[in-house]
Amino acid sequence: MNAIQSADRNFVAVDHRLDMLEKKIDDLLWFDRVGDVAYVDKIYITGPPPAKESNPTGQGAGNPLKFWSYVFIPRDTDPSKKYPLLVFPHGGVHANFDTYYTHIVREMVSQGYIVVAAEYRGSTGYGSGMYRRIDYGGLEVEDVDASRQYMIDNYDIVDKDRVGVIGWSHGGLIGLFCIFNHPEAYKACYAGVPVSDLIARMGYKDDEYRDLYSADYHIGKTADENVAEYRKRSPAWQVDRYRNTPLLIHTNTNDEDVNSLEVEHLI
């Protein structure tokens, strides 16, 4: 390893440590931002085993992936009643559920919804190991659905027959795949300007963005090298799996991340 490579690795390590510090601070801010209207909790749950193992025969290989999820429960809930649940995946490619979403959480809990927000594989703020577990449009969807199931299994006030999923951008993609993969589990879905077509997306994004997908710990190939894999992770190419779950999609022509052509293809 030369000096430049060593410096690059050290920079990445520092960047992840700063992300972890920022996440701890932001966790405290949740209590300040929504604590007057919601009980705030952070639960540690499991999803499917990692899509890729660095040592497939090593100790612990194949174990479920552990990750955190936020839970927001309206303060005026009656423990003898059942309440609807909103599953709320954050955006991406690499991001986390931070207090940027305060206004949405406050609105939802004020309307009587319980909210669960998974910090699915690939989320930032949990170190390089979690970051490199990313499985875009793949097992991250199952992490999010696992948060739904956990709430049903462990919170008696959750009404399993009134569960919806909402998300914007990459969170919208996850929401769409939730109703594609588990149509029986969700009564409604909202997808705001959802990432929908990775084939088209790779055509208008720059090399730095495309490199996130072709990284060896992720898809490992570019879109032109593996068209089928990128289609598999694109809702627009998987709409035959849609089973008429009530669905609202919003898009616009001035979004700074998702070009409307992706959503047009989806629709």
Sequence and secondary structure as in RCSB ss.txt:
>XXXX:A:sequence
MNAIQSADRNFVAVDHRLDMLEKKIDDLLWFDRVGDVAYVDKIYITGPPPAKESNPTGQGAGNPLKFWSYVFIPR
DTDPSKKYPLLVFPHGGVHANFDTYYTHIVREMVSQGYIVVAAEYRGSTGYGSGMYRRIDYGGLEVEDVDASRQY
MIDNYDIVDKDRVGVIGWSHGGLIGLFCIFNHPEAYKACYAGVPVSDLIARMGYKDDEYRDLYSADYHIGKTADE
NVAEYRKRSPAWQVDRYRNTPLLIHTNTNDEDVNSLEVEHLI
>XXXX:A:secstr
  HHHHHHHHHHHHHHHHHHHHHHHHHHHHHHHHTTTEEEEEEEEEES  SS SSTTSTTTT  EEEEEEEEEET
T  TTS EEEEE     SS    GGGHHHHHHHHHTT EEEEE  TT SSSHHHHHTT  TTTHHHHHHHHHHHH
HHHH TTEEEEEEEEEEETHHHHHHHHHHHH TTT SEEEEES    HHHHHHHS HHHHHHHHSTTTT S TTT
 HHHHHHT GGG GGG     EEEE  S  SSS HHHHHHH 
